[in-house]
Amino acid sequence: METEPFYEYELARTLSLLDITAIGVGAMIGAGIFVLTGVAAGVAGPALILAFLVNGVITLLTALSYAELGSAMPQAGGGYLWVRESMSGPTGFVAGWMSWFGHIIAGSLYALGFGAYFTLTLQSMGISLFGLGLELSIKLLAVIIIVIFVAINFKGVSETGKAGVIVTFAKVIILAIFVGAGLWAMFKKPDYGISNFTPFIPNGIGSIFIACGLTFIAFEGYEIIAQAGEEVRNPRKNVPRATILAILIVIPIYCLVAYVSLGALTVESGTTWEFLGSFGELGLVEAARQFMPAGLLLLAAGGLLSTMSALNATTYSSTRVSFAMARDNFLPRKLATIHRKNRTPHLALLFSGIIMIAMAVSIPLEDVASASSIMFFLLFMLVNIAVILIRRSIGDQLDYGFRMPSIRKIPFVPIIAIVANIGLAAFLFQYSPTAWYVTVLWVLLGMGVYLAYSRRNYVKTEQWKKYAYLKRDSKGK
């Protein structure tokens, strides 16, 4: 492969508002809703709907921080860049390290979700994949789909954006059909399915927050919009617009999917939420099988499309974070080289893909989801701190395209978001201690890398000025 040194080429600005919104929506409507709905229903019961609403509100709070900083400092790396700029070297490194790994783990989850849905589709047609068992089939397919999307991302960001738009629209249509069929099934019931929601909180208030933590990964995709800031046309306007649009599209879709999944089912014994929980990652498919014609195949297709688009987005994002860290000398500079023809950070892409494959074949799905959520909770906490610090330190030098509301100059939105992210991360320890152990081990490994390599190579610069929208002086210079 022919390459140029990282400092001679910049990433191409080719993504439109539609492209980047679709990438964000594609990252959110992925394995989270298709794979985790059944799992989370088994934890929270009908209160899963409330868990999605709570997640939506918490997501919107942090997303406003991303919209503000993304409009003023649209550089590859997103949250990592802002934390690095506003805090010390070690904190900035840890933010990038967690963001990079969080997206890699999310990609592994989506690849495993793809493997599960593809295997289910093959089984429904009586086909066995080389005679392999269920678990090996899922992992083999996960590896194959990761390799495919690494290749797509290598071809260039315009191909990445086109793939995201096509797949995202297709899966939104499938979910709309699912919701419509579920509402019709509920309409034909004597009580319109209301009895399926009683009791509404069967496992206590704590179960809602555990479900929030478990499914939070389904809401984190908007961060990828900021990661792409360096490749978006007119990012000062389009980054905040795409961020808010993506979330406003996703929240009602998630709530409606949860509502019909619980309300449209009829079970012979037990409750509908126990039924969904018993099928785990395939709970949504089992719901569709009951109240939709060809429901299994349609939802399997939706699951495949969703996991593919989310994998596409997270592969893109994990690569941009490692590329940005290498450009800052936090990671070896080789990872910041850009392919001469495609203008993509191909070495960072390859390295991220290798780690993603290793995670997919070695960690159970539910622990993968929880570990990714914890990574993002901690990262979003740091970003909300960064937005406050940047306002105070260099805010008067930036030309914001969007700013969050304040009360007497007190940034109440990020303060609330900080508390919420810490609280949900703590609740996840009850559900998956393994996820917390993986998180701690990754952070400790990162600190080892920082002490052994990054600390002596990193030189703090004001590189952000090259990509920031700076206020002009009175002469317009």
Residue, then its C-alpha position, 0 to 999 in steps of 0.5 A: m500500500e502506498t502511503e503519505p506521512f500523516y502530516e501531509y494529508e488531511l481527511a476529506r470533507t465529503l459527508s453531508l448532513l444526511d450522510i452523518t445523520a444516517i451514520g449516527v442513527g445507524a450506530m444507535i439503531g443496531a444490536g442494542i435494540f435488536v439484540l438487547t430488547g429481550v435481555a433488558a425486558g427480562v431485567a426490567g419487565p414492562a418498565l423497559i419502556l421507562a428505561f428507554l425514556v430515561n436513557g433518551v433524556i440522559t443521552l440528550l443531555t450529553a449530546l448537547s455537550y457534543a453538539e456544542l463542542g462539535s460545532a466549534m472544534p470539528q476534528a477527528g477524535g471528538g470527545y478525546l480531543w476535547v478532554r485532551e485539550s481541557m485536561s492533563g495529558p494522562t486524562g486526555f490519554v485515558a479518554g481517548w483510550m476508553s473511547w477507542f476501546g468502547h467503540i471496538i467493544a461495541g463493534s464486537l457486540y454488533a458483529l456477534g449480533f449479526g452472527a446470531y441473526f444470520t445463524l438463526t436465518l440459516q437454521s430457519m431454512g434448514i442450513s448448517l454452516f459447515g456443520l458447526g455448532l451454534e456458538l462457533s457459527i456465530k463467532l465465525l460469521a462475526v469475524i467475516i462481517i468485521v473483515i468486510f466492514v474493515a474493507i468498506n471503511f478502507k475504500g473511503v469515507s464516501e463509501t462509508g457514508k453511502a453504506g450507512v444511508i442505505v442500510t439505515f433507511a432499510k432497517v427503519i422501514i423494517l422496524a416501522i412495519f414491526v411496530g405497525a403490526g404490533l399495534w394492529a395486534m394490540f388493537k384486536k385484543p379485548d383490553y388492547g394489551i394493557s394487561n401485559f403491562t401489569p405490574f409495570i415495575p415487577n423487579g423494583i426501581g433498581s431494575i430500571f437503572i440496570a436496564c438503562g445501563l445494559t441498553f445504554i450502548a444503543f444510544e451512544g452512536y451520536e458520538i460518532i457524529a462528532q468523531a467525523g467532524e473533520e470529514v463533514r461539510n459545514p460542520r459548524k451547523n451540520v454536526p449539532r443538527a445531525t446530533i440532535l436529529a439522530i437522537l430525536i429519531v431514535i428515542p420514539i422508535y425504541c419506545l414503540v418497539a418496546y411497547v409493542s414487543l410487550g403488549a402484542l404478545t399472548v403467552e400461555s403461562g407467565t408474563t410477556w416480559e419473562f417470555l422475551g427475557s427467556f429468549g435473550e438476544l433473539g427475544l425480538v424475533e420471537a415476538a415478531r414470529q407471533f404477531m407478524p406474517a413472515g415475522l421471523l425472516l423480516l426481523a432477522a433481516g432487520g437485525l442483520l441490517s441493523t448490526m451491519s450499519a452499527l458495525n459500519a459506524t463503530t468501525y469508522s469511529s474507533t479508527r478515527v479515535s486511534f488515528a487522532m491519538a497517533r497524530d498526537n503521539f499518544l500512540p505510534r505515529k504509524l497509526a496516523t498514516i493516511h492512504r494516498k489514494n483513499r485518504t483513509p487512516h488504513l493502519a489505524l483501521l487494520f489495528s482496530g479491526i484486529i482487536m475487534i475480532a479478538m474481542a468478538v471471539s473471546i467475551p460473552l455477548e452480555d458482558v461485551a454490551s455492559a463493558s461498552s456501556i461502562m466505557f461510554f459512561l466514563l467517557f461522557m462524564l469526562v466530556n461533560i467536564a470538558v465542555i465546562l472547562i473549555r468554555r472557561s479557558i478558550g470559549d471566548q476564542l471559539d465561534y460556536g455554532f451551537r451553545m447549551p443553555s445556562i442559568r446565570k452562567i451555570p452550565f446545569v446541563p453537563i452537571i446533571a449529565i455527569v451525575a447521571n452517567i456516574g450513577l448508571a455506571a455504578f448500577l451496572f456492577q450489580y448486573s455484570p461485575t465482569a464488565w467492570y473488571v474488563t474496564v478496569l483492566w483496559v484502563l490499567l493497560g492504558m496507563g501502562v502504555y502511557l507511562a512506557y510510551s505516550r508520556r515521553n512522546y506526547v507534546k501538547t500543542e494547540q493543534w485544535k486551532k487548525y480545526a476550530y472555528l475561531k472568532r475573527d477580529s474587527k478587521g475580519k482576519 
